[in-house]
Amino acid sequence: MRVVIAGGHGQIALLLEKRLADAGHDPVGLVRNPDHERDVHAAGATPVVLDLESSSVTDVTHVLQGADAVVFAAGAGPGSSAERKETVDRAGAALLADAASAAGVARYVMVSSMGTDKADPTSDDVFQVYLRAKAAADADLRGRSDLVWTIVRPGRLTDDAPTGRVTVGTSLPSGSIARADVSDVLLSVLESPAADRRQFDVVSGETPVRDAVASLISLG
């Protein structure tokens, strides 16, 4: 399976690239900075320099040719402006979806966030702008009938060692999860039809990742 990951130098993306490569898949990591190509290659992925903020649908479509799935793991990042939450977290996600449709890539996995549905609709606080941007990107993806989408909404991210065990649900209480466990969830989502057209929260828990993902088929 050829999987193109937007935000390919992010912490979760690098972990996912390694897991995909180890599982025999063909990961491709999109990066803005050419200096990041080495890290993506070391993770077992093919690096491609492409900036979603300055690329056209045609540019991205060309890169996605032959892919089986895309993962949106990009983000403006901590300390970025409210404007970049819109241009990366919302518009970048929509651009990737437009390109996936144009390239005939049916599978789209979104790395979102818990709490997007509780964003303050009027606040100028940058984090609230971020949550609104993610909520808009998620809503846009859910409305695309030509894409088989999955929206993964992790809790507070940590750099803890992976446990391999999580809790999933449509609306969970706040919690945390190791980035390494999120990458395992993403791999399982890509490999399992149980996650097709599902949106779910995920935090650390007691259920093995693959069993948790398999249980998504019972979610409404």
PyMOL CGO cylinders between C-alpha atoms (Angstrom):
from pymol import cmd
from pymol.cgo import CYLINDER

trace = [
    CYLINDER, 0.00, 0.00, 0.00, 1.42, 3.38, -1.04, 0.3, 1, 1, 1, 1, 1, 1,
    CYLINDER, 1.42, 3.38, -1.04, 0.53, 5.98, 1.60, 0.3, 1, 1, 1, 1, 1, 1,
    CYLINDER, 0.53, 5.98, 1.60, 1.28, 9.68, 1.16, 0.3, 1, 1, 1, 1, 1, 1,
    CYLINDER, 1.28, 9.68, 1.16, 1.58, 11.58, 4.43, 0.3, 1, 1, 1, 1, 1, 1,
    CYLINDER, 1.58, 11.58, 4.43, 1.20, 15.37, 4.54, 0.3, 1, 1, 1, 1, 1, 1,
    CYLINDER, 1.20, 15.37, 4.54, 3.30, 16.82, 7.31, 0.3, 1, 1, 1, 1, 1, 1,
    CYLINDER, 3.30, 16.82, 7.31, 5.80, 14.03, 6.79, 0.3, 1, 1, 1, 1, 1, 1,
    CYLINDER, 5.80, 14.03, 6.79, 8.39, 15.39, 9.24, 0.3, 1, 1, 1, 1, 1, 1,
    CYLINDER, 8.39, 15.39, 9.24, 6.02, 15.65, 12.19, 0.3, 1, 1, 1, 1, 1, 1,
    CYLINDER, 6.02, 15.65, 12.19, 6.58, 13.42, 15.19, 0.3, 1, 1, 1, 1, 1, 1,
    CYLINDER, 6.58, 13.42, 15.19, 3.53, 11.23, 14.57, 0.3, 1, 1, 1, 1, 1, 1,
    CYLINDER, 3.53, 11.23, 14.57, 4.24, 11.13, 10.83, 0.3, 1, 1, 1, 1, 1, 1,
    CYLINDER, 4.24, 11.13, 10.83, 7.82, 9.93, 11.28, 0.3, 1, 1, 1, 1, 1, 1,
    CYLINDER, 7.82, 9.93, 11.28, 6.63, 7.18, 13.63, 0.3, 1, 1, 1, 1, 1, 1,
    CYLINDER, 6.63, 7.18, 13.63, 3.90, 6.18, 11.19, 0.3, 1, 1, 1, 1, 1, 1,
    CYLINDER, 3.90, 6.18, 11.19, 6.34, 6.12, 8.28, 0.3, 1, 1, 1, 1, 1, 1,
    CYLINDER, 6.34, 6.12, 8.28, 8.55, 3.67, 10.14, 0.3, 1, 1, 1, 1, 1, 1,
    CYLINDER, 8.55, 3.67, 10.14, 5.61, 1.45, 11.05, 0.3, 1, 1, 1, 1, 1, 1,
    CYLINDER, 5.61, 1.45, 11.05, 4.33, 1.46, 7.49, 0.3, 1, 1, 1, 1, 1, 1,
    CYLINDER, 4.33, 1.46, 7.49, 7.78, 0.60, 6.12, 0.3, 1, 1, 1, 1, 1, 1,
    CYLINDER, 7.78, 0.60, 6.12, 8.28, -2.15, 8.69, 0.3, 1, 1, 1, 1, 1, 1,
    CYLINDER, 8.28, -2.15, 8.69, 4.90, -3.61, 7.72, 0.3, 1, 1, 1, 1, 1, 1,
    CYLINDER, 4.90, -3.61, 7.72, 5.91, -3.78, 4.07, 0.3, 1, 1, 1, 1, 1, 1,
    CYLINDER, 5.91, -3.78, 4.07, 4.04, -0.71, 2.85, 0.3, 1, 1, 1, 1, 1, 1,
    CYLINDER, 4.04, -0.71, 2.85, 5.40, 2.18, 0.76, 0.3, 1, 1, 1, 1, 1, 1,
    CYLINDER, 5.40, 2.18, 0.76, 5.20, 5.46, 2.73, 0.3, 1, 1, 1, 1, 1, 1,
    CYLINDER, 5.20, 5.46, 2.73, 5.82, 8.87, 1.15, 0.3, 1, 1, 1, 1, 1, 1,
    CYLINDER, 5.82, 8.87, 1.15, 6.39, 11.90, 3.37, 0.3, 1, 1, 1, 1, 1, 1,
    CYLINDER, 6.39, 11.90, 3.37, 5.56, 15.40, 2.12, 0.3, 1, 1, 1, 1, 1, 1,
    CYLINDER, 5.56, 15.40, 2.12, 7.82, 18.05, 3.68, 0.3, 1, 1, 1, 1, 1, 1,
    CYLINDER, 7.82, 18.05, 3.68, 8.17, 21.81, 3.25, 0.3, 1, 1, 1, 1, 1, 1,
    CYLINDER, 8.17, 21.81, 3.25, 11.83, 21.98, 4.18, 0.3, 1, 1, 1, 1, 1, 1,
    CYLINDER, 11.83, 21.98, 4.18, 14.42, 20.12, 2.08, 0.3, 1, 1, 1, 1, 1, 1,
    CYLINDER, 14.42, 20.12, 2.08, 16.55, 19.78, 5.22, 0.3, 1, 1, 1, 1, 1, 1,
    CYLINDER, 16.55, 19.78, 5.22, 13.94, 17.32, 6.53, 0.3, 1, 1, 1, 1, 1, 1,
    CYLINDER, 13.94, 17.32, 6.53, 14.32, 14.85, 3.68, 0.3, 1, 1, 1, 1, 1, 1,
    CYLINDER, 14.32, 14.85, 3.68, 17.08, 12.95, 5.48, 0.3, 1, 1, 1, 1, 1, 1,
    CYLINDER, 17.08, 12.95, 5.48, 14.91, 12.25, 8.55, 0.3, 1, 1, 1, 1, 1, 1,
    CYLINDER, 14.91, 12.25, 8.55, 12.00, 11.07, 6.42, 0.3, 1, 1, 1, 1, 1, 1,
    CYLINDER, 12.00, 11.07, 6.42, 14.29, 8.78, 4.46, 0.3, 1, 1, 1, 1, 1, 1,
    CYLINDER, 14.29, 8.78, 4.46, 15.76, 7.41, 7.70, 0.3, 1, 1, 1, 1, 1, 1,
    CYLINDER, 15.76, 7.41, 7.70, 12.23, 6.53, 8.84, 0.3, 1, 1, 1, 1, 1, 1,
    CYLINDER, 12.23, 6.53, 8.84, 11.84, 4.35, 5.76, 0.3, 1, 1, 1, 1, 1, 1,
    CYLINDER, 11.84, 4.35, 5.76, 9.77, 6.72, 3.64, 0.3, 1, 1, 1, 1, 1, 1,
    CYLINDER, 9.77, 6.72, 3.64, 10.32, 8.49, 0.33, 0.3, 1, 1, 1, 1, 1, 1,
    CYLINDER, 10.32, 8.49, 0.33, 10.57, 12.25, 0.96, 0.3, 1, 1, 1, 1, 1, 1,
    CYLINDER, 10.57, 12.25, 0.96, 8.91, 14.70, -1.43, 0.3, 1, 1, 1, 1, 1, 1,
    CYLINDER, 8.91, 14.70, -1.43, 9.37, 18.45, -1.01, 0.3, 1, 1, 1, 1, 1, 1,
    CYLINDER, 9.37, 18.45, -1.01, 5.96, 20.12, -1.38, 0.3, 1, 1, 1, 1, 1, 1,
    CYLINDER, 5.96, 20.12, -1.38, 4.45, 23.06, 0.49, 0.3, 1, 1, 1, 1, 1, 1,
    CYLINDER, 4.45, 23.06, 0.49, 0.67, 22.77, 0.76, 0.3, 1, 1, 1, 1, 1, 1,
    CYLINDER, 0.67, 22.77, 0.76, 0.37, 26.51, 1.43, 0.3, 1, 1, 1, 1, 1, 1,
    CYLINDER, 0.37, 26.51, 1.43, 1.89, 27.43, -1.93, 0.3, 1, 1, 1, 1, 1, 1,
    CYLINDER, 1.89, 27.43, -1.93, 0.85, 24.44, -4.07, 0.3, 1, 1, 1, 1, 1, 1,
    CYLINDER, 0.85, 24.44, -4.07, -2.06, 24.06, -6.46, 0.3, 1, 1, 1, 1, 1, 1,
    CYLINDER, -2.06, 24.06, -6.46, -4.43, 21.11, -6.69, 0.3, 1, 1, 1, 1, 1, 1,
    CYLINDER, -4.43, 21.11, -6.69, -2.57, 20.10, -9.85, 0.3, 1, 1, 1, 1, 1, 1,
    CYLINDER, -2.57, 20.10, -9.85, 0.78, 20.14, -8.02, 0.3, 1, 1, 1, 1, 1, 1,
    CYLINDER, 0.78, 20.14, -8.02, -0.50, 17.88, -5.25, 0.3, 1, 1, 1, 1, 1, 1,
    CYLINDER, -0.50, 17.88, -5.25, -2.44, 15.63, -7.62, 0.3, 1, 1, 1, 1, 1, 1,
    CYLINDER, -2.44, 15.63, -7.62, 0.77, 14.88, -9.49, 0.3, 1, 1, 1, 1, 1, 1,
    CYLINDER, 0.77, 14.88, -9.49, 2.45, 13.72, -6.27, 0.3, 1, 1, 1, 1, 1, 1,
    CYLINDER, 2.45, 13.72, -6.27, -0.53, 11.53, -5.33, 0.3, 1, 1, 1, 1, 1, 1,
    CYLINDER, -0.53, 11.53, -5.33, -0.60, 9.55, -8.56, 0.3, 1, 1, 1, 1, 1, 1,
    CYLINDER, -0.60, 9.55, -8.56, -0.50, 5.83, -7.77, 0.3, 1, 1, 1, 1, 1, 1,
    CYLINDER, -0.50, 5.83, -7.77, -1.18, 6.25, -4.06, 0.3, 1, 1, 1, 1, 1, 1,
    CYLINDER, -1.18, 6.25, -4.06, -3.65, 4.03, -2.23, 0.3, 1, 1, 1, 1, 1, 1,
    CYLINDER, -3.65, 4.03, -2.23, -4.23, 6.40, 0.69, 0.3, 1, 1, 1, 1, 1, 1,
    CYLINDER, -4.23, 6.40, 0.69, -3.35, 9.81, 2.08, 0.3, 1, 1, 1, 1, 1, 1,
    CYLINDER, -3.35, 9.81, 2.08, -2.88, 10.86, 5.70, 0.3, 1, 1, 1, 1, 1, 1,
    CYLINDER, -2.88, 10.86, 5.70, -3.19, 14.48, 6.77, 0.3, 1, 1, 1, 1, 1, 1,
    CYLINDER, -3.19, 14.48, 6.77, -0.78, 14.87, 9.68, 0.3, 1, 1, 1, 1, 1, 1,
    CYLINDER, -0.78, 14.87, 9.68, 0.28, 18.43, 8.85, 0.3, 1, 1, 1, 1, 1, 1,
    CYLINDER, 0.28, 18.43, 8.85, -0.21, 21.42, 11.11, 0.3, 1, 1, 1, 1, 1, 1,
    CYLINDER, -0.21, 21.42, 11.11, 0.92, 24.99, 11.48, 0.3, 1, 1, 1, 1, 1, 1,
    CYLINDER, 0.92, 24.99, 11.48, 2.43, 24.00, 14.83, 0.3, 1, 1, 1, 1, 1, 1,
    CYLINDER, 2.43, 24.00, 14.83, 2.75, 25.63, 18.25, 0.3, 1, 1, 1, 1, 1, 1,
    CYLINDER, 2.75, 25.63, 18.25, 3.51, 29.33, 18.15, 0.3, 1, 1, 1, 1, 1, 1,
    CYLINDER, 3.51, 29.33, 18.15, 2.14, 29.83, 14.65, 0.3, 1, 1, 1, 1, 1, 1,
    CYLINDER, 2.14, 29.83, 14.65, -0.34, 32.58, 13.83, 0.3, 1, 1, 1, 1, 1, 1,
    CYLINDER, -0.34, 32.58, 13.83, -4.10, 32.32, 13.62, 0.3, 1, 1, 1, 1, 1, 1,
    CYLINDER, -4.10, 32.32, 13.62, -3.81, 32.93, 9.87, 0.3, 1, 1, 1, 1, 1, 1,
    CYLINDER, -3.81, 32.93, 9.87, -1.65, 29.83, 9.44, 0.3, 1, 1, 1, 1, 1, 1,
    CYLINDER, -1.65, 29.83, 9.44, -4.16, 27.71, 11.35, 0.3, 1, 1, 1, 1, 1, 1,
    CYLINDER, -4.16, 27.71, 11.35, -6.48, 28.55, 8.47, 0.3, 1, 1, 1, 1, 1, 1,
    CYLINDER, -6.48, 28.55, 8.47, -4.00, 28.11, 5.63, 0.3, 1, 1, 1, 1, 1, 1,
    CYLINDER, -4.00, 28.11, 5.63, -2.51, 24.84, 6.92, 0.3, 1, 1, 1, 1, 1, 1,
    CYLINDER, -2.51, 24.84, 6.92, -4.91, 23.08, 9.30, 0.3, 1, 1, 1, 1, 1, 1,
    CYLINDER, -4.91, 23.08, 9.30, -8.06, 23.90, 7.32, 0.3, 1, 1, 1, 1, 1, 1,
    CYLINDER, -8.06, 23.90, 7.32, -7.14, 24.85, 3.75, 0.3, 1, 1, 1, 1, 1, 1,
    CYLINDER, -7.14, 24.85, 3.75, -4.23, 22.41, 3.54, 0.3, 1, 1, 1, 1, 1, 1,
    CYLINDER, -4.23, 22.41, 3.54, -6.47, 19.53, 4.54, 0.3, 1, 1, 1, 1, 1, 1,
    CYLINDER, -6.47, 19.53, 4.54, -9.08, 20.53, 1.96, 0.3, 1, 1, 1, 1, 1, 1,
    CYLINDER, -9.08, 20.53, 1.96, -6.42, 20.89, -0.74, 0.3, 1, 1, 1, 1, 1, 1,
    CYLINDER, -6.42, 20.89, -0.74, -5.17, 17.37, -0.02, 0.3, 1, 1, 1, 1, 1, 1,
    CYLINDER, -5.17, 17.37, -0.02, -8.73, 16.07, -0.29, 0.3, 1, 1, 1, 1, 1, 1,
    CYLINDER, -8.73, 16.07, -0.29, -9.28, 17.85, -3.61, 0.3, 1, 1, 1, 1, 1, 1,
    CYLINDER, -9.28, 17.85, -3.61, -6.05, 16.37, -4.94, 0.3, 1, 1, 1, 1, 1, 1,
    CYLINDER, -6.05, 16.37, -4.94, -6.89, 12.90, -3.65, 0.3, 1, 1, 1, 1, 1, 1,
    CYLINDER, -6.89, 12.90, -3.65, -10.19, 13.02, -5.51, 0.3, 1, 1, 1, 1, 1, 1,
    CYLINDER, -10.19, 13.02, -5.51, -8.49, 14.24, -8.68, 0.3, 1, 1, 1, 1, 1, 1,
    CYLINDER, -8.49, 14.24, -8.68, -5.83, 11.52, -8.46, 0.3, 1, 1, 1, 1, 1, 1,
    CYLINDER, -5.83, 11.52, -8.46, -8.35, 8.76, -7.77, 0.3, 1, 1, 1, 1, 1, 1,
    CYLINDER, -8.35, 8.76, -7.77, -7.06, 8.10, -4.24, 0.3, 1, 1, 1, 1, 1, 1,
    CYLINDER, -7.06, 8.10, -4.24, -10.14, 6.99, -2.34, 0.3, 1, 1, 1, 1, 1, 1,
    CYLINDER, -10.14, 6.99, -2.34, -8.71, 6.59, 1.19, 0.3, 1, 1, 1, 1, 1, 1,
    CYLINDER, -8.71, 6.59, 1.19, -8.15, 9.68, 3.39, 0.3, 1, 1, 1, 1, 1, 1,
    CYLINDER, -8.15, 9.68, 3.39, -7.16, 9.56, 7.05, 0.3, 1, 1, 1, 1, 1, 1,
    CYLINDER, -7.16, 9.56, 7.05, -7.30, 12.79, 9.04, 0.3, 1, 1, 1, 1, 1, 1,
    CYLINDER, -7.30, 12.79, 9.04, -5.29, 13.35, 12.22, 0.3, 1, 1, 1, 1, 1, 1,
    CYLINDER, -5.29, 13.35, 12.22, -7.57, 15.73, 14.09, 0.3, 1, 1, 1, 1, 1, 1,
    CYLINDER, -7.57, 15.73, 14.09, -7.97, 16.56, 17.78, 0.3, 1, 1, 1, 1, 1, 1,
    CYLINDER, -7.97, 16.56, 17.78, -10.34, 15.96, 20.63, 0.3, 1, 1, 1, 1, 1, 1,
    CYLINDER, -10.34, 15.96, 20.63, -12.36, 19.04, 21.51, 0.3, 1, 1, 1, 1, 1, 1,
    CYLINDER, -12.36, 19.04, 21.51, -12.89, 20.41, 18.01, 0.3, 1, 1, 1, 1, 1, 1,
    CYLINDER, -12.89, 20.41, 18.01, -16.65, 20.30, 18.52, 0.3, 1, 1, 1, 1, 1, 1,
    CYLINDER, -16.65, 20.30, 18.52, -16.33, 22.47, 21.64, 0.3, 1, 1, 1, 1, 1, 1,
    CYLINDER, -16.33, 22.47, 21.64, -14.38, 25.35, 20.12, 0.3, 1, 1, 1, 1, 1, 1,
    CYLINDER, -14.38, 25.35, 20.12, -15.45, 28.86, 21.07, 0.3, 1, 1, 1, 1, 1, 1,
    CYLINDER, -15.45, 28.86, 21.07, -17.05, 30.23, 17.89, 0.3, 1, 1, 1, 1, 1, 1,
    CYLINDER, -17.05, 30.23, 17.89, -16.06, 33.85, 18.54, 0.3, 1, 1, 1, 1, 1, 1,
    CYLINDER, -16.06, 33.85, 18.54, -12.78, 33.75, 20.47, 0.3, 1, 1, 1, 1, 1, 1,
    CYLINDER, -12.78, 33.75, 20.47, -9.63, 35.24, 18.94, 0.3, 1, 1, 1, 1, 1, 1,
    CYLINDER, -9.63, 35.24, 18.94, -7.46, 32.94, 21.05, 0.3, 1, 1, 1, 1, 1, 1,
    CYLINDER, -7.46, 32.94, 21.05, -5.10, 31.10, 18.70, 0.3, 1, 1, 1, 1, 1, 1,
    CYLINDER, -5.10, 31.10, 18.70, -5.90, 27.68, 20.17, 0.3, 1, 1, 1, 1, 1, 1,
    CYLINDER, -5.90, 27.68, 20.17, -9.61, 28.27, 19.65, 0.3, 1, 1, 1, 1, 1, 1,
    CYLINDER, -9.61, 28.27, 19.65, -8.89, 29.34, 16.07, 0.3, 1, 1, 1, 1, 1, 1,
    CYLINDER, -8.89, 29.34, 16.07, -6.95, 26.09, 15.68, 0.3, 1, 1, 1, 1, 1, 1,
    CYLINDER, -6.95, 26.09, 15.68, -9.87, 24.03, 16.99, 0.3, 1, 1, 1, 1, 1, 1,
    CYLINDER, -9.87, 24.03, 16.99, -12.28, 25.79, 14.66, 0.3, 1, 1, 1, 1, 1, 1,
    CYLINDER, -12.28, 25.79, 14.66, -9.94, 25.21, 11.71, 0.3, 1, 1, 1, 1, 1, 1,
    CYLINDER, -9.94, 25.21, 11.71, -9.70, 21.51, 12.53, 0.3, 1, 1, 1, 1, 1, 1,
    CYLINDER, -9.70, 21.51, 12.53, -13.47, 21.28, 12.97, 0.3, 1, 1, 1, 1, 1, 1,
    CYLINDER, -13.47, 21.28, 12.97, -14.01, 22.88, 9.56, 0.3, 1, 1, 1, 1, 1, 1,
    CYLINDER, -14.01, 22.88, 9.56, -11.51, 20.52, 7.94, 0.3, 1, 1, 1, 1, 1, 1,
    CYLINDER, -11.51, 20.52, 7.94, -13.22, 17.53, 9.53, 0.3, 1, 1, 1, 1, 1, 1,
    CYLINDER, -13.22, 17.53, 9.53, -16.66, 18.69, 8.39, 0.3, 1, 1, 1, 1, 1, 1,
    CYLINDER, -16.66, 18.69, 8.39, -15.39, 19.22, 4.86, 0.3, 1, 1, 1, 1, 1, 1,
    CYLINDER, -15.39, 19.22, 4.86, -13.97, 15.70, 4.78, 0.3, 1, 1, 1, 1, 1, 1,
    CYLINDER, -13.97, 15.70, 4.78, -17.15, 14.12, 6.16, 0.3, 1, 1, 1, 1, 1, 1,
    CYLINDER, -17.15, 14.12, 6.16, -19.09, 15.78, 3.34, 0.3, 1, 1, 1, 1, 1, 1,
    CYLINDER, -19.09, 15.78, 3.34, -17.03, 14.20, 0.56, 0.3, 1, 1, 1, 1, 1, 1,
    CYLINDER, -17.03, 14.20, 0.56, -18.91, 11.17, -0.73, 0.3, 1, 1, 1, 1, 1, 1,
    CYLINDER, -18.91, 11.17, -0.73, -16.12, 10.17, -3.12, 0.3, 1, 1, 1, 1, 1, 1,
    CYLINDER, -16.12, 10.17, -3.12, -13.57, 9.64, -0.32, 0.3, 1, 1, 1, 1, 1, 1,
    CYLINDER, -13.57, 9.64, -0.32, -13.45, 6.78, 2.17, 0.3, 1, 1, 1, 1, 1, 1,
    CYLINDER, -13.45, 6.78, 2.17, -12.46, 8.88, 5.15, 0.3, 1, 1, 1, 1, 1, 1,
    CYLINDER, -12.46, 8.88, 5.15, -11.50, 8.28, 8.76, 0.3, 1, 1, 1, 1, 1, 1,
    CYLINDER, -11.50, 8.28, 8.76, -11.08, 11.07, 11.32, 0.3, 1, 1, 1, 1, 1, 1,
    CYLINDER, -11.08, 11.07, 11.32, -8.84, 10.19, 14.28, 0.3, 1, 1, 1, 1, 1, 1,
    CYLINDER, -8.84, 10.19, 14.28, -9.12, 12.59, 17.23, 0.3, 1, 1, 1, 1, 1, 1,
    CYLINDER, -9.12, 12.59, 17.23, -6.34, 11.95, 19.78, 0.3, 1, 1, 1, 1, 1, 1,
    CYLINDER, -6.34, 11.95, 19.78, -6.31, 13.37, 23.27, 0.3, 1, 1, 1, 1, 1, 1,
    CYLINDER, -6.31, 13.37, 23.27, -3.38, 15.31, 24.70, 0.3, 1, 1, 1, 1, 1, 1,
    CYLINDER, -3.38, 15.31, 24.70, -0.23, 14.03, 23.01, 0.3, 1, 1, 1, 1, 1, 1,
    CYLINDER, -0.23, 14.03, 23.01, 2.77, 12.84, 25.01, 0.3, 1, 1, 1, 1, 1, 1,
    CYLINDER, 2.77, 12.84, 25.01, 6.21, 11.45, 24.24, 0.3, 1, 1, 1, 1, 1, 1,
    CYLINDER, 6.21, 11.45, 24.24, 5.70, 8.51, 26.60, 0.3, 1, 1, 1, 1, 1, 1,
    CYLINDER, 5.70, 8.51, 26.60, 6.67, 5.01, 25.55, 0.3, 1, 1, 1, 1, 1, 1,
    CYLINDER, 6.67, 5.01, 25.55, 3.90, 3.21, 23.63, 0.3, 1, 1, 1, 1, 1, 1,
    CYLINDER, 3.90, 3.21, 23.63, 1.62, 0.89, 25.55, 0.3, 1, 1, 1, 1, 1, 1,
    CYLINDER, 1.62, 0.89, 25.55, -0.12, -0.67, 22.55, 0.3, 1, 1, 1, 1, 1, 1,
    CYLINDER, -0.12, -0.67, 22.55, -3.44, -0.22, 24.37, 0.3, 1, 1, 1, 1, 1, 1,
    CYLINDER, -3.44, -0.22, 24.37, -6.05, 2.48, 23.85, 0.3, 1, 1, 1, 1, 1, 1,
    CYLINDER, -6.05, 2.48, 23.85, -9.67, 3.49, 24.37, 0.3, 1, 1, 1, 1, 1, 1,
    CYLINDER, -9.67, 3.49, 24.37, -11.77, 4.62, 21.40, 0.3, 1, 1, 1, 1, 1, 1,
    CYLINDER, -11.77, 4.62, 21.40, -15.23, 6.17, 21.28, 0.3, 1, 1, 1, 1, 1, 1,
    CYLINDER, -15.23, 6.17, 21.28, -17.38, 8.77, 19.60, 0.3, 1, 1, 1, 1, 1, 1,
    CYLINDER, -17.38, 8.77, 19.60, -17.00, 11.21, 22.51, 0.3, 1, 1, 1, 1, 1, 1,
    CYLINDER, -17.00, 11.21, 22.51, -14.55, 10.40, 25.29, 0.3, 1, 1, 1, 1, 1, 1,
    CYLINDER, -14.55, 10.40, 25.29, -13.62, 12.29, 28.46, 0.3, 1, 1, 1, 1, 1, 1,
    CYLINDER, -13.62, 12.29, 28.46, -10.37, 14.20, 28.19, 0.3, 1, 1, 1, 1, 1, 1,
    CYLINDER, -10.37, 14.20, 28.19, -7.22, 12.12, 28.39, 0.3, 1, 1, 1, 1, 1, 1,
    CYLINDER, -7.22, 12.12, 28.39, -3.75, 11.67, 26.96, 0.3, 1, 1, 1, 1, 1, 1,
    CYLINDER, -3.75, 11.67, 26.96, -2.08, 9.30, 24.55, 0.3, 1, 1, 1, 1, 1, 1,
    CYLINDER, -2.08, 9.30, 24.55, 1.49, 8.65, 23.46, 0.3, 1, 1, 1, 1, 1, 1,
    CYLINDER, 1.49, 8.65, 23.46, 2.32, 9.76, 19.93, 0.3, 1, 1, 1, 1, 1, 1,
    CYLINDER, 2.32, 9.76, 19.93, 3.70, 6.29, 19.28, 0.3, 1, 1, 1, 1, 1, 1,
    CYLINDER, 3.70, 6.29, 19.28, 0.32, 4.77, 20.13, 0.3, 1, 1, 1, 1, 1, 1,
    CYLINDER, 0.32, 4.77, 20.13, -1.39, 7.24, 17.79, 0.3, 1, 1, 1, 1, 1, 1,
    CYLINDER, -1.39, 7.24, 17.79, 0.89, 6.08, 14.98, 0.3, 1, 1, 1, 1, 1, 1,
    CYLINDER, 0.89, 6.08, 14.98, -0.10, 2.48, 15.70, 0.3, 1, 1, 1, 1, 1, 1,
    CYLINDER, -0.10, 2.48, 15.70, -3.77, 3.47, 15.58, 0.3, 1, 1, 1, 1, 1, 1,
    CYLINDER, -3.77, 3.47, 15.58, -3.23, 5.15, 12.22, 0.3, 1, 1, 1, 1, 1, 1,
    CYLINDER, -3.23, 5.15, 12.22, -1.52, 2.06, 10.80, 0.3, 1, 1, 1, 1, 1, 1,
    CYLINDER, -1.52, 2.06, 10.80, -4.40, -0.14, 11.98, 0.3, 1, 1, 1, 1, 1, 1,
    CYLINDER, -4.40, -0.14, 11.98, -6.94, 2.31, 10.56, 0.3, 1, 1, 1, 1, 1, 1,
    CYLINDER, -6.94, 2.31, 10.56, -5.24, 2.18, 7.17, 0.3, 1, 1, 1, 1, 1, 1,
    CYLINDER, -5.24, 2.18, 7.17, -5.26, -1.61, 7.21, 0.3, 1, 1, 1, 1, 1, 1,
    CYLINDER, -5.26, -1.61, 7.21, -8.83, -2.13, 8.49, 0.3, 1, 1, 1, 1, 1, 1,
    CYLINDER, -8.83, -2.13, 8.49, -12.19, -1.44, 6.79, 0.3, 1, 1, 1, 1, 1, 1,
    CYLINDER, -12.19, -1.44, 6.79, -13.73, -1.18, 10.27, 0.3, 1, 1, 1, 1, 1, 1,
    CYLINDER, -13.73, -1.18, 10.27, -12.55, 2.43, 10.35, 0.3, 1, 1, 1, 1, 1, 1,
    CYLINDER, -12.55, 2.43, 10.35, -14.13, 3.44, 7.04, 0.3, 1, 1, 1, 1, 1, 1,
    CYLINDER, -14.13, 3.44, 7.04, -16.22, 6.62, 7.35, 0.3, 1, 1, 1, 1, 1, 1,
    CYLINDER, -16.22, 6.62, 7.35, -15.77, 6.71, 11.12, 0.3, 1, 1, 1, 1, 1, 1,
    CYLINDER, -15.77, 6.71, 11.12, -14.81, 9.64, 13.36, 0.3, 1, 1, 1, 1, 1, 1,
    CYLINDER, -14.81, 9.64, 13.36, -13.55, 8.72, 16.80, 0.3, 1, 1, 1, 1, 1, 1,
    CYLINDER, -13.55, 8.72, 16.80, -11.68, 9.95, 19.86, 0.3, 1, 1, 1, 1, 1, 1,
    CYLINDER, -11.68, 9.95, 19.86, -8.71, 7.97, 21.14, 0.3, 1, 1, 1, 1, 1, 1,
    CYLINDER, -8.71, 7.97, 21.14, -6.80, 8.07, 24.43, 0.3, 1, 1, 1, 1, 1, 1,
    CYLINDER, -6.80, 8.07, 24.43, -4.65, 5.64, 26.36, 0.3, 1, 1, 1, 1, 1, 1,
    CYLINDER, -4.65, 5.64, 26.36, -6.59, 2.64, 27.66, 0.3, 1, 1, 1, 1, 1, 1,
    CYLINDER, -6.59, 2.64, 27.66, -6.66, -1.11, 28.14, 0.3, 1, 1, 1, 1, 1, 1,
    CYLINDER, -6.66, -1.11, 28.14, -7.71, -2.45, 24.72, 0.3, 1, 1, 1, 1, 1, 1,
    CYLINDER, -7.71, -2.45, 24.72, -5.04, -3.60, 22.26, 0.3, 1, 1, 1, 1, 1, 1,
    CYLINDER, -5.04, -3.60, 22.26, -4.87, -1.19, 19.33, 0.3, 1, 1, 1, 1, 1, 1,
    CYLINDER, -4.87, -1.19, 19.33, -6.00, -3.63, 16.65, 0.3, 1, 1, 1, 1, 1, 1,
    CYLINDER, -6.00, -3.63, 16.65, -8.94, -4.81, 18.76, 0.3, 1, 1, 1, 1, 1, 1,
    CYLINDER, -8.94, -4.81, 18.76, -9.94, -1.20, 19.45, 0.3, 1, 1, 1, 1, 1, 1,
    CYLINDER, -9.94, -1.20, 19.45, -9.86, -0.32, 15.77, 0.3, 1, 1, 1, 1, 1, 1,
    CYLINDER, -9.86, -0.32, 15.77, -11.82, -3.46, 14.88, 0.3, 1, 1, 1, 1, 1, 1,
    CYLINDER, -11.82, -3.46, 14.88, -14.52, -2.36, 17.34, 0.3, 1, 1, 1, 1, 1, 1,
    CYLINDER, -14.52, -2.36, 17.34, -15.08, 0.87, 15.37, 0.3, 1, 1, 1, 1, 1, 1,
    CYLINDER, -15.08, 0.87, 15.37, -17.39, -0.99, 13.01, 0.3, 1, 1, 1, 1, 1, 1,
    CYLINDER, -17.39, -0.99, 13.01, -19.99, -0.99, 15.79, 0.3, 1, 1, 1, 1, 1, 1,
    CYLINDER, -19.99, -0.99, 15.79, -19.91, 2.81, 16.21, 0.3, 1, 1, 1, 1, 1, 1,
    CYLINDER, -19.91, 2.81, 16.21, -22.87, 4.74, 14.84, 0.3, 1, 1, 1, 1, 1, 1,
]
cmd.load_cgo(trace, "trace")
